[in-house]
Amino acid sequence: MELREGQVAVVTGAASGVGLAMARRFAADGLTVVLADVEEGALEKAAAGLRADGAAVHARVVDVGRREEVVALADDTYDRFGAVHVLCNNAGVGSGAEGRMWEHEPNDWKWAFAVNVWGVFHGIQAFVPRMIAGGGPGHVVNTSSGDGGIAPLPTASVYAVTKAAVVTMTESLYAQLRAEHARVGASVLFPGPHMLRTGLWESHRNRPERYAKSRPRRTPYRSLGQWEAAMREAGEEVRFTPVEEVADFVAEGIAAGRFWLLPASEHSDRQIRARARSMLDRADPAYLESFILDRTERHP
């Protein structure tokens, strides 16, 4: 699908990070951009910045975990612009869960699923039927992660499970769109290949009261800066991928009609091969040994 002037792109989680970078890239290609985010102040700032650069922008505060708000976003967008050509279901959160899976609070799971999984489904259900009915070319990009989407991340099991679900949801969407002979394509995005400077690390600041924790955390939330400092102190190399590179990768992937928006990475390739080999061999998941050994040494 060729991105061109006059088209409309809707991006959730668009007030910062990858979402804002994608909106900027679409605007640079001449598209009208619709920004959706739960954080009103950051959303207004992002929209103002894009308008200052000459972009055609509409912004709306949306909690993607609430179906009615996503449907209202679709109604608003179609009322204003008459069509949607690109939909990026990008909003995501970290759950803030601590300890082992069996120690997690149910609300950690409920909140993460509400945004990371239901939010993607709400976007698909609110927009895709209208995109198909429009008869023109379109594309849906759902944001997953290598953490879960490629291989399990036991240290963040809630997040990883939601991102694994996004991959399967997008595979199913792709197959069903093809079966319908729709002119709408689908892709699953794995931002990277390195760490990203995004607001995901501080997503707890937008946690709704309906998913509040029932007990205080044992340890404070750790910011990206604190995590980076701890890694460097431990002698670990920390590399970051600029979000602008991710946005360019998405735009190029849409133009090429690629399903797997998965940047080249030997680390990812090793994980994919190891997991696939374990399944083909019907063997225990040896690719989890590094986690098991690390945790065993810390908690004998």
C-alpha positions, 0 to 999 in steps of 0.5 A, a space after each residue: 500500500 502506497 502512503 500518500 497525501 490525502 490518506 488518514 492514519 489513526 494511531 493509538 498510544 500516540 502521545 509519545 514514543 513509537 506512536 508519536 514517531 509513527 504519527 510524525 512519519 505519516 504526517 511527513 508523507 502527507 497523511 492526516 493523522 488522528 492521535 489517540 492517547 489516554 494522557 490528555 496533557 501529553 496528547 495535546 503537546 504532541 498534537 500541537 507539535 505536529 500542527 506547528 510542523 504543518 501537519 493536519 492533526 486531530 487528537 482525541 483522549 481515548 482509553 483503548 481498554 474501553 470499547 465504547 471509547 474506541 468506537 467513539 474514536 472511529 465514529 468521530 474519525 469517519 464523521 470528520 474525514 470519511 475514511 481511514 487508510 492506516 490503523 496502528 493499534 499501538 497503545 500498551 502498558 506494563 502491568 507493574 506485577 511483582 514476584 512469581 506469576 502465582 503472586 501477581 494481583 489479578 488486577 495486574 493481568 486485567 489492566 494489561 489485557 484491557 490495554 494490550 489485548 482488548 485494546 487491539 481487538 477494539 481497534 480491529 472491530 471498530 475500524 476494520 469493517 469500515 475500512 473493508 467497506 470503503 473498498 480502498 487500500 488500507 493497512 492495520 499495524 498491531 504492536 507486539 514485542 520480542 518480549 512475548 511475541 518472539 519468546 517468553 520473558 518470565 521476568 515480565 510474564 504478564 506483559 509477555 503473555 499479552 504481546 504473544 496474544 497480539 501476534 496470534 490475533 494479527 495472524 488470524 486477522 491477516 488470514 481472514 482479510 485474505 479470505 475476504 479478498 479485502 484490500 486491507 493488509 495487516 502487519 505485526 510490529 516488533 519495535 527494536 531491535 534494541 531497547 526503546 526510550 518510551 513511556 512504557 516504563 512509567 505507564 503506572 502513572 495512567 493506571 485506572 482506578 478500576 484496576 488499582 492494586 490492592 496492596 502496595 508494591 514491595 519495591 518502587 517502580 523503576 524508571 528507564 534511567 534507573 534501569 539503564 544505570 543499574 545495567 551499566 553498573 553491572 557491566 552490561 551494554 545497553 543499546 537503544 533504537 531511536 523511535 524514528 527508525 521504528 517509524 520509518 521501518 513501519 512506513 516502509 513495511 506498509 508500502 512493501 506489504 510485509 506482515 512481519 515488521 521484525 527488524 534484523 537481529 541475531 538475538 531475535 533469530 537465535 530465540 526464534 530458532 531455539 524455540 522452534 527447535 524445542 517444539 519440533 524436537 518435543 524437548 523441554 524449553 532449554 531457551 529458558 535455562 538462562 532465566 532458570 539458572 539466574 533465578 536459582 543462583 539468586 534464590 537457592 
